[in-house]
Amino acid sequence: MGHSLVQEFITDDFKTAVQTVLDQALQGAETENFEFPLITKNGVRIEVLLNATTRRDEQGNIIGVVGIGQDITGRIAQEREYSKLID
């Protein structure tokens, strides 16, 4: 708690894009399958696939954002290896 996801864990080249996705979700525009690098607490870079969904109350008012991130580092490494093999 008390940490900024974007400022502390997102690489500099993706900070603006990730913040935009989160801001848009707070305005009601959801994002699916957004890929970006994230730095873990241990300092390891991983690739993440994010889905950001607007959270609403019973009256339909936006009360937050639910973000689901999936580590796709292994998948991207496999795709790169596959590309090397077919080139």
PDB file of N, CA, C and O in Angstrom:
ATOM      1  N   MET A   1       0.845  -1.182   0.000  1.00  0.00           N
ATOM      2  CA  MET A   1       0.000   0.000   0.000  1.00  0.00           C
ATOM      3  C   MET A   1       0.890   1.245   0.000  1.00  0.00           C
ATOM      4  O   MET A   1       2.026   1.217   0.472  1.00  0.00           O
ATOM      5  N   GLY A   2       0.353   2.314  -0.530  1.00  0.00           N
ATOM      6  CA  GLY A   2       1.080   3.561  -0.520  1.00  0.00           C
ATOM      7  C   GLY A   2       2.133   3.694  -1.606  1.00  0.00           C
ATOM      8  O   GLY A   2       2.910   4.649  -1.595  1.00  0.00           O
ATOM      9  N   HIS A   3       2.175   2.755  -2.542  1.00  0.00           N
ATOM     10  CA  HIS A   3       3.151   2.810  -3.625  1.00  0.00           C
ATOM     11  C   HIS A   3       2.424   3.107  -4.932  1.00  0.00           C
ATOM     12  O   HIS A   3       1.281   2.693  -5.127  1.00  0.00           O
ATOM     13  N   SER A   4       3.087   3.813  -5.808  1.00  0.00           N
ATOM     14  CA  SER A   4       2.538   4.091  -7.130  1.00  0.00           C
ATOM     15  C   SER A   4       2.989   3.000  -8.090  1.00  0.00           C
ATOM     16  O   SER A   4       4.182   2.846  -8.351  1.00  0.00           O
ATOM     17  N   LEU A   5       2.036   2.249  -8.610  1.00  0.00           N
ATOM     18  CA  LEU A   5       2.350   1.193  -9.572  1.00  0.00           C
ATOM     19  C   LEU A   5       3.132   1.766 -10.740  1.00  0.00           C
ATOM     20  O   LEU A   5       4.187   1.247 -11.105  1.00  0.00           O
ATOM     21  N   VAL A   6       2.616   2.829 -11.321  1.00  0.00           N
ATOM     22  CA  VAL A   6       3.235   3.388 -12.526  1.00  0.00           C
ATOM     23  C   VAL A   6       4.617   3.945 -12.231  1.00  0.00           C
ATOM     24  O   VAL A   6       5.560   3.652 -12.965  1.00  0.00           O
ATOM     25  N   GLN A   7       4.763   4.733 -11.186  1.00  0.00           N
ATOM     26  CA  GLN A   7       6.037   5.383 -10.898  1.00  0.00           C
ATOM     27  C   GLN A   7       7.114   4.428 -10.409  1.00  0.00           C
ATOM     28  O   GLN A   7       8.294   4.643 -10.686  1.00  0.00           O
ATOM     29  N   GLU A   8       6.739   3.384  -9.695  1.00  0.00           N
ATOM     30  CA  GLU A   8       7.745   2.507  -9.091  1.00  0.00           C
ATOM     31  C   GLU A   8       8.020   1.214  -9.854  1.00  0.00           C
ATOM     32  O   GLU A   8       9.115   0.662  -9.746  1.00  0.00           O
ATOM     33  N   PHE A   9       7.051   0.724 -10.620  1.00  0.00           N
ATOM     34  CA  PHE A   9       7.207  -0.605 -11.199  1.00  0.00           C
ATOM     35  C   PHE A   9       7.131  -0.663 -12.726  1.00  0.00           C
ATOM     36  O   PHE A   9       7.348  -1.724 -13.312  1.00  0.00           O
ATOM     37  N   ILE A  10       6.830   0.453 -13.369  1.00  0.00           N
ATOM     38  CA  ILE A  10       6.724   0.467 -14.827  1.00  0.00           C
ATOM     39  C   ILE A  10       7.981   1.120 -15.402  1.00  0.00           C
ATOM     40  O   ILE A  10       8.458   2.130 -14.885  1.00  0.00           O
ATOM     41  N   THR A  11       8.508   0.537 -16.470  1.00  0.00           N
ATOM     42  CA  THR A  11       9.698   1.104 -17.106  1.00  0.00           C
ATOM     43  C   THR A  11       9.367   2.486 -17.669  1.00  0.00           C
ATOM     44  O   THR A  11       8.227   2.764 -18.044  1.00  0.00           O
ATOM     45  N   ASP A  12      10.383   3.342 -17.720  1.00  0.00           N
ATOM     46  CA  ASP A  12      10.182   4.729 -18.143  1.00  0.00           C
ATOM     47  C   ASP A  12       9.485   4.848 -19.491  1.00  0.00           C
ATOM     48  O   ASP A  12       8.641   5.725 -19.680  1.00  0.00           O
ATOM     49  N   ASP A  13       9.830   3.974 -20.427  1.00  0.00           N
ATOM     50  CA  ASP A  13       9.266   4.073 -21.772  1.00  0.00           C
ATOM     51  C   ASP A  13       7.786   3.694 -21.846  1.00  0.00           C
ATOM     52  O   ASP A  13       7.150   3.913 -22.878  1.00  0.00           O
ATOM     53  N   PHE A  14       7.224   3.128 -20.770  1.00  0.00           N
ATOM     54  CA  PHE A  14       5.813   2.733 -20.770  1.00  0.00           C
ATOM     55  C   PHE A  14       4.981   3.438 -19.702  1.00  0.00           C
ATOM     56  O   PHE A  14       3.777   3.197 -19.607  1.00  0.00           O
ATOM     57  N   LYS A  15       5.594   4.297 -18.904  1.00  0.00           N
ATOM     58  CA  LYS A  15       4.847   4.964 -17.822  1.00  0.00           C
ATOM     59  C   LYS A  15       3.639   5.735 -18.336  1.00  0.00           C
ATOM     60  O   LYS A  15       2.547   5.610 -17.781  1.00  0.00           O
ATOM     61  N   THR A  16       3.816   6.523 -19.378  1.00  0.00           N
ATOM     62  CA  THR A  16       2.709   7.329 -19.904  1.00  0.00           C
ATOM     63  C   THR A  16       1.593   6.438 -20.443  1.00  0.00           C
ATOM     64  O   THR A  16       0.417   6.693 -20.183  1.00  0.00           O
ATOM     65  N   ALA A  17       1.950   5.402 -21.186  1.00  0.00           N
ATOM     66  CA  ALA A  17       0.942   4.517 -21.777  1.00  0.00           C
ATOM     67  C   ALA A  17       0.151   3.772 -20.704  1.00  0.00           C
ATOM     68  O   ALA A  17      -1.072   3.668 -20.800  1.00  0.00           O
ATOM     69  N   VAL A  18       0.834   3.255 -19.688  1.00  0.00           N
ATOM     70  CA  VAL A  18       0.138   2.525 -18.616  1.00  0.00           C
ATOM     71  C   VAL A  18      -0.752   3.472 -17.827  1.00  0.00           C
ATOM     72  O   VAL A  18      -1.882   3.118 -17.490  1.00  0.00           O
ATOM     73  N   GLN A  19      -0.262   4.669 -17.528  1.00  0.00           N
ATOM     74  CA  GLN A  19      -1.091   5.642 -16.811  1.00  0.00           C
ATOM     75  C   GLN A  19      -2.332   6.000 -17.618  1.00  0.00           C
ATOM     76  O   GLN A  19      -3.412   6.168 -17.052  1.00  0.00           O
ATOM     77  N   THR A  20      -2.188   6.117 -18.931  1.00  0.00           N
ATOM     78  CA  THR A  20      -3.328   6.411 -19.800  1.00  0.00           C
ATOM     79  C   THR A  20      -4.360   5.295 -19.747  1.00  0.00           C
ATOM     80  O   THR A  20      -5.558   5.568 -19.674  1.00  0.00           O
ATOM     81  N   VAL A  21      -3.918   4.046 -19.783  1.00  0.00           N
ATOM     82  CA  VAL A  21      -4.839   2.904 -19.699  1.00  0.00           C
ATOM     83  C   VAL A  21      -5.616   2.954 -18.386  1.00  0.00           C
ATOM     84  O   VAL A  21      -6.830   2.750 -18.377  1.00  0.00           O
ATOM     85  N   LEU A  22      -4.930   3.221 -17.286  1.00  0.00           N
ATOM     86  CA  LEU A  22      -5.599   3.283 -15.988  1.00  0.00           C
ATOM     87  C   LEU A  22      -6.556   4.475 -15.909  1.00  0.00           C
ATOM     88  O   LEU A  22      -7.665   4.351 -15.391  1.00  0.00           O
ATOM     89  N   ASP A  23      -6.129   5.618 -16.419  1.00  0.00           N
ATOM     90  CA  ASP A  23      -6.990   6.801 -16.423  1.00  0.00           C
ATOM     91  C   ASP A  23      -8.240   6.576 -17.268  1.00  0.00           C
ATOM     92  O   ASP A  23      -9.339   6.969 -16.879  1.00  0.00           O
ATOM     93  N   GLN A  24      -8.065   5.946 -18.418  1.00  0.00           N
ATOM     94  CA  GLN A  24      -9.216   5.674 -19.286  1.00  0.00           C
ATOM     95  C   GLN A  24     -10.197   4.721 -18.605  1.00  0.00           C
ATOM     96  O   GLN A  24     -11.411   4.887 -18.725  1.00  0.00           O
ATOM     97  N   ALA A  25      -9.674   3.730 -17.895  1.00  0.00           N
ATOM     98  CA  ALA A  25     -10.557   2.813 -17.173  1.00  0.00           C
ATOM     99  C   ALA A  25     -11.356   3.551 -16.104  1.00  0.00           C
ATOM    100  O   ALA A  25     -12.516   3.219 -15.858  1.00  0.00           O
ATOM    101  N   LEU A  26     -10.750   4.539 -15.474  1.00  0.00           N
ATOM    102  CA  LEU A  26     -11.471   5.345 -14.486  1.00  0.00           C
ATOM    103  C   LEU A  26     -12.534   6.231 -15.129  1.00  0.00           C
ATOM    104  O   LEU A  26     -13.416   6.747 -14.443  1.00  0.00           O
ATOM    105  N   GLN A  27     -12.448   6.406 -16.447  1.00  0.00           N
ATOM    106  CA  GLN A  27     -13.460   7.169 -17.181  1.00  0.00           C
ATOM    107  C   GLN A  27     -14.484   6.254 -17.846  1.00  0.00           C
ATOM    108  O   GLN A  27     -15.425   6.734 -18.478  1.00  0.00           O
ATOM    109  N   GLY A  28     -14.308   4.936 -17.708  1.00  0.00           N
ATOM    110  CA  GLY A  28     -15.269   3.987 -18.265  1.00  0.00           C
ATOM    111  C   GLY A  28     -14.817   3.262 -19.513  1.00  0.00           C
ATOM    112  O   GLY A  28     -15.543   2.408 -20.022  1.00  0.00           O
ATOM    113  N   ALA A  29     -13.627   3.581 -20.026  1.00  0.00           N
ATOM    114  CA  ALA A  29     -13.113   2.917 -21.225  1.00  0.00           C
ATOM    115  C   ALA A  29     -12.190   1.776 -20.805  1.00  0.00           C
ATOM    116  O   ALA A  29     -11.105   2.003 -20.269  1.00  0.00           O
ATOM    117  N   GLU A  30     -12.630   0.569 -21.054  1.00  0.00           N
ATOM    118  CA  GLU A  30     -11.853  -0.599 -20.636  1.00  0.00           C
ATOM    119  C   GLU A  30     -10.818  -0.966 -21.694  1.00  0.00           C
ATOM    120  O   GLU A  30     -10.994  -0.684 -22.879  1.00  0.00           O
ATOM    121  N   THR A  31      -9.735  -1.599 -21.245  1.00  0.00           N
ATOM    122  CA  THR A  31      -8.641  -1.992 -22.130  1.00  0.00           C
ATOM    123  C   THR A  31      -8.394  -3.487 -21.983  1.00  0.00           C
ATOM    124  O   THR A  31      -8.359  -4.016 -20.872  1.00  0.00           O
ATOM    125  N   GLU A  32      -8.224  -4.157 -23.113  1.00  0.00           N
ATOM    126  CA  GLU A  32      -7.923  -5.581 -23.114  1.00  0.00           C
ATOM    127  C   GLU A  32      -6.582  -5.833 -23.797  1.00  0.00           C
ATOM    128  O   GLU A  32      -6.235  -5.185 -24.784  1.00  0.00           O
ATOM    129  N   ASN A  33      -5.843  -6.787 -23.249  1.00  0.00           N
ATOM    130  CA  ASN A  33      -4.623  -7.301 -23.872  1.00  0.00           C
ATOM    131  C   ASN A  33      -3.578  -6.228 -24.165  1.00  0.00           C
ATOM    132  O   ASN A  33      -3.037  -6.159 -25.269  1.00  0.00           O
ATOM    133  N   PHE A  34      -3.305  -5.401 -23.174  1.00  0.00           N
ATOM    134  CA  PHE A  34      -2.273  -4.379 -23.280  1.00  0.00           C
ATOM    135  C   PHE A  34      -0.980  -4.955 -22.714  1.00  0.00           C
ATOM    136  O   PHE A  34      -0.927  -5.338 -21.546  1.00  0.00           O
ATOM    137  N   GLU A  35       0.065  -5.015 -23.542  1.00  0.00           N
ATOM    138  CA  GLU A  35       1.343  -5.588 -23.126  1.00  0.00           C
ATOM    139  C   GLU A  35       2.327  -4.496 -22.744  1.00  0.00           C
ATOM    140  O   GLU A  35       2.447  -3.477 -23.425  1.00  0.00           O
ATOM    141  N   PHE A  36       3.036  -4.733 -21.630  1.00  0.00           N
ATOM    142  CA  PHE A  36       4.053  -3.770 -21.188  1.00  0.00           C
ATOM    143  C   PHE A  36       5.026  -4.456 -20.237  1.00  0.00           C
ATOM    144  O   PHE A  36       4.687  -5.473 -19.632  1.00  0.00           O
ATOM    145  N   PRO A  37       6.241  -3.905 -20.097  1.00  0.00           N
ATOM    146  CA  PRO A  37       7.205  -4.453 -19.141  1.00  0.00           C
ATOM    147  C   PRO A  37       6.961  -3.885 -17.744  1.00  0.00           C
ATOM    148  O   PRO A  37       6.560  -2.732 -17.587  1.00  0.00           O
ATOM    149  N   LEU A  38       7.206  -4.704 -16.752  1.00  0.00           N
ATOM    150  CA  LEU A  38       7.049  -4.316 -15.352  1.00  0.00           C
ATOM    151  C   LEU A  38       8.292  -4.764 -14.603  1.00  0.00           C
ATOM    152  O   LEU A  38       8.844  -5.828 -14.887  1.00  0.00           O
ATOM    153  N   ILE A  39       8.731  -3.960 -13.652  1.00  0.00           N
ATOM    154  CA  ILE A  39       9.879  -4.310 -12.815  1.00  0.00           C
ATOM    155  C   ILE A  39       9.334  -4.801 -11.474  1.00  0.00           C
ATOM    156  O   ILE A  39       8.610  -4.076 -10.792  1.00  0.00           O
ATOM    157  N   THR A  40       9.679  -6.022 -11.100  1.00  0.00           N
ATOM    158  CA  THR A  40       9.196  -6.585  -9.842  1.00  0.00           C
ATOM    159  C   THR A  40       9.886  -5.927  -8.647  1.00  0.00           C
ATOM    160  O   THR A  40      10.851  -5.181  -8.810  1.00  0.00           O
ATOM    161  N   LYS A  41       9.381  -6.211  -7.452  1.00  0.00           N
ATOM    162  CA  LYS A  41      10.012  -5.679  -6.242  1.00  0.00           C
ATOM    163  C   LYS A  41      11.461  -6.130  -6.125  1.00  0.00           C
ATOM    164  O   LYS A  41      12.279  -5.444  -5.512  1.00  0.00           O
ATOM    165  N   ASN A  42      11.783  -7.280  -6.712  1.00  0.00           N
ATOM    166  CA  ASN A  42      13.143  -7.812  -6.676  1.00  0.00           C
ATOM    167  C   ASN A  42      14.020  -7.244  -7.793  1.00  0.00           C
ATOM    168  O   ASN A  42      15.189  -7.612  -7.914  1.00  0.00           O
ATOM    169  N   GLY A  43      13.454  -6.344  -8.614  1.00  0.00           N
ATOM    170  CA  GLY A  43      14.232  -5.727  -9.681  1.00  0.00           C
ATOM    171  C   GLY A  43      14.292  -6.513 -10.972  1.00  0.00           C
ATOM    172  O   GLY A  43      15.084  -6.179 -11.854  1.00  0.00           O
ATOM    173  N   VAL A  44      13.477  -7.549 -11.111  1.00  0.00           N
ATOM    174  CA  VAL A  44      13.465  -8.378 -12.310  1.00  0.00           C
ATOM    175  C   VAL A  44      12.426  -7.823 -13.289  1.00  0.00           C
ATOM    176  O   VAL A  44      11.303  -7.501 -12.904  1.00  0.00           O
ATOM    177  N   ARG A  45      12.818  -7.719 -14.547  1.00  0.00           N
ATOM    178  CA  ARG A  45      11.892  -7.241 -15.578  1.00  0.00           C
ATOM    179  C   ARG A  45      11.075  -8.419 -16.098  1.00  0.00           C
ATOM    180  O   ARG A  45      11.629  -9.450 -16.480  1.00  0.00           O
ATOM    181  N   ILE A  46       9.756  -8.255 -16.108  1.00  0.00           N
ATOM    182  CA  ILE A  46       8.862  -9.252 -16.690  1.00  0.00           C
ATOM    183  C   ILE A  46       7.931  -8.556 -17.681  1.00  0.00           C
ATOM    184  O   ILE A  46       7.720  -7.346 -17.607  1.00  0.00           O
ATOM    185  N   GLU A  47       7.393  -9.320 -18.586  1.00  0.00           N
ATOM    186  CA  GLU A  47       6.419  -8.797 -19.551  1.00  0.00           C
ATOM    187  C   GLU A  47       5.022  -9.168 -19.040  1.00  0.00           C
ATOM    188  O   GLU A  47       4.777 -10.303 -18.629  1.00  0.00           O
ATOM    189  N   VAL A  48       4.113  -8.185 -19.075  1.00  0.00           N
ATOM    190  CA  VAL A  48       2.782  -8.365 -18.506  1.00  0.00           C
ATOM    191  C   VAL A  48       1.723  -8.089 -19.572  1.00  0.00           C
ATOM    192  O   VAL A  48       1.870  -7.186 -20.395  1.00  0.00           O
ATOM    193  N   LEU A  49       0.659  -8.880 -19.540  1.00  0.00           N
ATOM    194  CA  LEU A  49      -0.522  -8.657 -20.356  1.00  0.00           C
ATOM    195  C   LEU A  49      -1.609  -8.162 -19.407  1.00  0.00           C
ATOM    196  O   LEU A  49      -1.988  -8.872 -18.475  1.00  0.00           O
ATOM    197  N   LEU A  50      -2.113  -6.951 -19.636  1.00  0.00           N
ATOM    198  CA  LEU A  50      -3.051  -6.306 -18.725  1.00  0.00           C
ATOM    199  C   LEU A  50      -4.429  -6.168 -19.339  1.00  0.00           C
ATOM    200  O   LEU A  50      -4.578  -5.819 -20.510  1.00  0.00           O
ATOM    201  N   ASN A  51      -5.432  -6.450 -18.524  1.00  0.00           N
ATOM    202  CA  ASN A  51      -6.816  -6.134 -18.830  1.00  0.00           C
ATOM    203  C   ASN A  51      -7.301  -5.221 -17.718  1.00  0.00           C
ATOM    204  O   ASN A  51      -7.270  -5.601 -16.547  1.00  0.00           O
ATOM    205  N   ALA A  52      -7.752  -4.016 -18.070  1.00  0.00           N
ATOM    206  CA  ALA A  52      -8.229  -3.045 -17.087  1.00  0.00           C
ATOM    207  C   ALA A  52      -9.731  -2.863 -17.278  1.00  0.00           C
ATOM    208  O   ALA A  52     -10.192  -2.480 -18.353  1.00  0.00           O
ATOM    209  N   THR A  53     -10.488  -3.146 -16.217  1.00  0.00           N
ATOM    210  CA  THR A  53     -11.935  -3.097 -16.262  1.00  0.00           C
ATOM    211  C   THR A  53     -12.454  -2.097 -15.242  1.00  0.00           C
ATOM    212  O   THR A  53     -11.988  -2.050 -14.104  1.00  0.00           O
ATOM    213  N   THR A  54     -13.411  -1.313 -15.660  1.00  0.00           N
ATOM    214  CA  THR A  54     -14.024  -0.329 -14.775  1.00  0.00           C
ATOM    215  C   THR A  54     -14.893  -1.037 -13.740  1.00  0.00           C
ATOM    216  O   THR A  54     -15.651  -1.948 -14.073  1.00  0.00           O
ATOM    217  N   ARG A  55     -14.778  -0.615 -12.490  1.00  0.00           N
ATOM    218  CA  ARG A  55     -15.607  -1.151 -11.393  1.00  0.00           C
ATOM    219  C   ARG A  55     -16.686  -0.121 -11.095  1.00  0.00           C
ATOM    220  O   ARG A  55     -16.395   1.061 -10.909  1.00  0.00           O
ATOM    221  N   ARG A  56     -17.940  -0.579 -11.052  1.00  0.00           N
ATOM    222  CA  ARG A  56     -19.065   0.318 -10.830  1.00  0.00           C
ATOM    223  C   ARG A  56     -19.900  -0.130  -9.627  1.00  0.00           C
ATOM    224  O   ARG A  56     -19.919  -1.308  -9.271  1.00  0.00           O
ATOM    225  N   ASP A  57     -20.590   0.838  -9.008  1.00  0.00           N
ATOM    226  CA  ASP A  57     -21.493   0.508  -7.907  1.00  0.00           C
ATOM    227  C   ASP A  57     -22.880   0.161  -8.468  1.00  0.00           C
ATOM    228  O   ASP A  57     -23.061   0.091  -9.683  1.00  0.00           O
ATOM    229  N   GLU A  58     -23.847  -0.052  -7.583  1.00  0.00           N
ATOM    230  CA  GLU A  58     -25.192  -0.459  -7.991  1.00  0.00           C
ATOM    231  C   GLU A  58     -25.881   0.574  -8.877  1.00  0.00           C
ATOM    232  O   GLU A  58     -26.745   0.220  -9.679  1.00  0.00           O
ATOM    233  N   GLN A  59     -25.512   1.839  -8.742  1.00  0.00           N
ATOM    234  CA  GLN A  59     -26.113   2.900  -9.552  1.00  0.00           C
ATOM    235  C   GLN A  59     -25.375   3.136 -10.867  1.00  0.00           C
ATOM    236  O   GLN A  59     -25.780   3.983 -11.664  1.00  0.00           O
ATOM    237  N   GLY A  60     -24.304   2.397 -11.093  1.00  0.00           N
ATOM    238  CA  GLY A  60     -23.533   2.548 -12.323  1.00  0.00           C
ATOM    239  C   GLY A  60     -22.417   3.574 -12.240  1.00  0.00           C
ATOM    240  O   GLY A  60     -21.765   3.862 -13.244  1.00  0.00           O
ATOM    241  N   ASN A  61     -22.190   4.128 -11.059  1.00  0.00           N
ATOM    242  CA  ASN A  61     -21.105   5.095 -10.876  1.00  0.00           C
ATOM    243  C   ASN A  61     -19.766   4.373 -10.816  1.00  0.00           C
ATOM    244  O   ASN A  61     -19.652   3.307 -10.211  1.00  0.00           O
ATOM    245  N   ILE A  62     -18.771   4.951 -11.438  1.00  0.00           N
ATOM    246  CA  ILE A  62     -17.430   4.359 -11.417  1.00  0.00           C
ATOM    247  C   ILE A  62     -16.831   4.538 -10.032  1.00  0.00           C
ATOM    248  O   ILE A  62     -16.763   5.647  -9.502  1.00  0.00           O
ATOM    249  N   ILE A  63     -16.396   3.417  -9.455  1.00  0.00           N
ATOM    250  CA  ILE A  63     -15.806   3.464  -8.119  1.00  0.00           C
ATOM    251  C   ILE A  63     -14.362   2.970  -8.103  1.00  0.00           C
ATOM    252  O   ILE A  63     -13.713   2.995  -7.057  1.00  0.00           O
ATOM    253  N   GLY A  64     -13.862   2.531  -9.227  1.00  0.00           N
ATOM    254  CA  GLY A  64     -12.482   2.066  -9.279  1.00  0.00           C
ATOM    255  C   GLY A  64     -12.184   1.291 -10.540  1.00  0.00           C
ATOM    256  O   GLY A  64     -12.971   1.268 -11.486  1.00  0.00           O
ATOM    257  N   VAL A  65     -11.037   0.662 -10.529  1.00  0.00           N
ATOM    258  CA  VAL A  65     -10.561  -0.120 -11.666  1.00  0.00           C
ATOM    259  C   VAL A  65     -10.078  -1.468 -11.156  1.00  0.00           C
ATOM    260  O   VAL A  65      -9.397  -1.551 -10.134  1.00  0.00           O
ATOM    261  N   VAL A  66     -10.436  -2.518 -11.874  1.00  0.00           N
ATOM    262  CA  VAL A  66      -9.891  -3.836 -11.601  1.00  0.00           C
ATOM    263  C   VAL A  66      -8.893  -4.123 -12.716  1.00  0.00           C
ATOM    264  O   VAL A  66      -9.246  -4.133 -13.895  1.00  0.00           O
ATOM    265  N   GLY A  67      -7.656  -4.353 -12.331  1.00  0.00           N
ATOM    266  CA  GLY A  67      -6.619  -4.676 -13.305  1.00  0.00           C
ATOM    267  C   GLY A  67      -6.156  -6.107 -13.115  1.00  0.00           C
ATOM    268  O   GLY A  67      -5.768  -6.504 -12.016  1.00  0.00           O
ATOM    269  N   ILE A  68      -6.196  -6.868 -14.175  1.00  0.00           N
ATOM    270  CA  ILE A  68      -5.723  -8.249 -14.138  1.00  0.00           C
ATOM    271  C   ILE A  68      -4.490  -8.332 -15.024  1.00  0.00           C
ATOM    272  O   ILE A  68      -4.552  -8.072 -16.226  1.00  0.00           O
ATOM    273  N   GLY A  69      -3.374  -8.697 -14.417  1.00  0.00           N
ATOM    274  CA  GLY A  69      -2.129  -8.810 -15.164  1.00  0.00           C
ATOM    275  C   GLY A  69      -1.646 -10.249 -15.193  1.00  0.00           C
ATOM    276  O   GLY A  69      -1.721 -10.961 -14.192  1.00  0.00           O
ATOM    277  N   GLN A  70      -1.156 -10.665 -16.337  1.00  0.00           N
ATOM    278  CA  GLN A  70      -0.634 -12.015 -16.515  1.00  0.00           C
ATOM    279  C   GLN A  70       0.811 -11.925 -16.970  1.00  0.00           C
ATOM    280  O   GLN A  70       1.133 -11.183 -17.898  1.00  0.00           O
ATOM    281  N   ASP A  71       1.680 -12.682 -16.315  1.00  0.00           N
ATOM    282  CA  ASP A  71       3.090 -12.728 -16.695  1.00  0.00           C
ATOM    283  C   ASP A  71       3.217 -13.519 -17.995  1.00  0.00           C
ATOM    284  O   ASP A  71       2.937 -14.717 -18.033  1.00  0.00           O
ATOM    285  N   ILE A  72       3.638 -12.841 -19.051  1.00  0.00           N
ATOM    286  CA  ILE A  72       3.778 -13.491 -20.360  1.00  0.00           C
ATOM    287  C   ILE A  72       5.238 -13.534 -20.804  1.00  0.00           C
ATOM    288  O   ILE A  72       5.527 -13.697 -21.990  1.00  0.00           O
ATOM    289  N   THR A  73       6.141 -13.389 -19.865  1.00  0.00           N
ATOM    290  CA  THR A  73       7.570 -13.370 -20.181  1.00  0.00           C
ATOM    291  C   THR A  73       7.992 -14.636 -20.918  1.00  0.00           C
ATOM    292  O   THR A  73       8.698 -14.563 -21.924  1.00  0.00           O
ATOM    293  N   GLY A  74       7.569 -15.779 -20.429  1.00  0.00           N
ATOM    294  CA  GLY A  74       7.928 -17.051 -21.055  1.00  0.00           C
ATOM    295  C   GLY A  74       7.382 -17.180 -22.455  1.00  0.00           C
ATOM    296  O   GLY A  74       8.068 -17.664 -23.356  1.00  0.00           O
ATOM    297  N   ARG A  75       6.145 -16.747 -22.643  1.00  0.00           N
ATOM    298  CA  ARG A  75       5.528 -16.824 -23.969  1.00  0.00           C
ATOM    299  C   ARG A  75       6.279 -15.968 -24.974  1.00  0.00           C
ATOM    300  O   ARG A  75       6.511 -16.392 -26.106  1.00  0.00           O
ATOM    301  N   ILE A  76       6.661 -14.762 -24.563  1.00  0.00           N
ATOM    302  CA  ILE A  76       7.391 -13.875 -25.471  1.00  0.00           C
ATOM    303  C   ILE A  76       8.753 -14.463 -25.813  1.00  0.00           C
ATOM    304  O   ILE A  76       9.191 -14.372 -26.960  1.00  0.00           O
ATOM    305  N   ALA A  77       9.427 -15.061 -24.844  1.00  0.00           N
ATOM    306  CA  ALA A  77      10.725 -15.699 -25.105  1.00  0.00           C
ATOM    307  C   ALA A  77      10.560 -16.841 -26.105  1.00  0.00           C
ATOM    308  O   ALA A  77      11.391 -17.006 -26.999  1.00  0.00           O
ATOM    309  N   GLN A  78       9.502 -17.623 -25.963  1.00  0.00           N
ATOM    310  CA  GLN A  78       9.251 -18.721 -26.899  1.00  0.00           C
ATOM    311  C   GLN A  78       8.975 -18.189 -28.302  1.00  0.00           C
ATOM    312  O   GLN A  78       9.453 -18.753 -29.287  1.00  0.00           O
ATOM    313  N   GLU A  79       8.205 -17.107 -28.397  1.00  0.00           N
ATOM    314  CA  GLU A  79       7.912 -16.522 -29.708  1.00  0.00           C
ATOM    315  C   GLU A  79       9.185 -16.015 -30.380  1.00  0.00           C
ATOM    316  O   GLU A  79       9.347 -16.153 -31.593  1.00  0.00           O
ATOM    317  N   ARG A  80      10.082 -15.432 -29.600  1.00  0.00           N
ATOM    318  CA  ARG A  80      11.347 -14.951 -30.172  1.00  0.00           C
ATOM    319  C   ARG A  80      12.198 -16.112 -30.679  1.00  0.00           C
ATOM    320  O   ARG A  80      12.789 -16.030 -31.756  1.00  0.00           O
ATOM    321  N   GLU A  81      12.259 -17.182 -29.910  1.00  0.00           N
ATOM    322  CA  GLU A  81      13.013 -18.357 -30.321  1.00  0.00           C
ATOM    323  C   GLU A  81      12.423 -18.953 -31.597  1.00  0.00           C
ATOM    324  O   GLU A  81      13.158 -19.334 -32.508  1.00  0.00           O
ATOM    325  N   TYR A  82      11.112 -19.030 -31.657  1.00  0.00           N
ATOM    326  CA  TYR A  82      10.441 -19.559 -32.831  1.00  0.00           C
ATOM    327  C   TYR A  82      10.760 -18.701 -34.065  1.00  0.00           C
ATOM    328  O   TYR A  82      11.015 -19.226 -35.149  1.00  0.00           O
ATOM    329  N   SER A  83      10.742 -17.377 -33.881  1.00  0.00           N
ATOM    330  CA  SER A  83      11.049 -16.480 -34.996  1.00  0.00           C
ATOM    331  C   SER A  83      12.482 -16.695 -35.504  1.00  0.00           C
ATOM    332  O   SER A  83      12.735 -16.651 -36.708  1.00  0.00           O
ATOM    333  N   LYS A  84      13.409 -16.926 -34.574  1.00  0.00           N
ATOM    334  CA  LYS A  84      14.799 -17.178 -34.974  1.00  0.00           C
ATOM    335  C   LYS A  84      14.890 -18.467 -35.799  1.00  0.00           C
ATOM    336  O   LYS A  84      15.654 -18.541 -36.761  1.00  0.00           O
ATOM    337  N   LEU A  85      14.117 -19.464 -35.419  1.00  0.00           N
ATOM    338  CA  LEU A  85      14.159 -20.746 -36.113  1.00  0.00           C
ATOM    339  C   LEU A  85      13.617 -20.664 -37.534  1.00  0.00           C
ATOM    340  O   LEU A  85      14.129 -21.333 -38.432  1.00  0.00           O
ATOM    341  N   ILE A  86      12.593 -19.854 -37.746  1.00  0.00           N
ATOM    342  CA  ILE A  86      11.991 -19.793 -39.074  1.00  0.00           C
ATOM    343  C   ILE A  86      12.645 -18.758 -39.982  1.00  0.00           C
ATOM    344  O   ILE A  86      12.371 -18.721 -41.182  1.00  0.00           O
ATOM    345  N   ASP A  87      13.499 -17.925 -39.419  1.00  0.00           N
ATOM    346  CA  ASP A  87      14.185 -16.925 -40.254  1.00  0.00           C
ATOM    347  C   ASP A  87      15.410 -17.461 -40.923  1.00  0.00           C
ATOM    348  O   ASP A  87      16.083 -16.734 -41.653  1.00  0.00           O
TER     349      ASP A  87
END
